[in-house]
């Protein structure tokens, strides 16, 4: 295997694993446990209101961005959506729990956001739909970085507009 094939294989493995993991989280919001209604209620309970709006948006963003990332189709935009979702999750759910995911900390969301950003910068690789339709040629690493940063700003804006945490219990 030459160096180019090794790079393409590595990008494919990262894209597919990250993408399918993200899509499965969105799927779980819709079809597991309390389903979308339960997810909406949980969003309301943590202060991400209205939950009936945010639950389908979060699930759709996770499913859509995950599948697009896995396919290598509009992968920089998929990364932008992933980063935005992770900013919201990191701030609303994980930030008070420390770093490590074992304590429900922000480690997981940080790694997902950084990996998505790195993939946006690197490009989808030659083994992607973006490459097959020549879209990868139009988006360079700087554009990928800018789109990931747009995801950060969008996540911050969503938190600023909609997140109202419940009052702390005494």
Secondary structure as GFF3:
##gff-version 3
##sequence-region A 1 170
A	DSSP	alpha_helix	3	31	.	.	.	ID=ss1
A	DSSP	alpha_helix	35	46	.	.	.	ID=ss2
A	DSSP	alpha_helix	51	71	.	.	.	ID=ss3
A	DSSP	alpha_helix	75	89	.	.	.	ID=ss4
A	DSSP	pi_helix	90	94	.	.	.	ID=ss5
A	DSSP	three_ten_helix	95	97	.	.	.	ID=ss6
A	DSSP	three_ten_helix	101	103	.	.	.	ID=ss7
A	DSSP	alpha_helix	107	122	.	.	.	ID=ss8
A	DSSP	alpha_helix	129	132	.	.	.	ID=ss9
A	DSSP	three_ten_helix	136	138	.	.	.	ID=ss10
A	DSSP	alpha_helix	141	162	.	.	.	ID=ss11
###
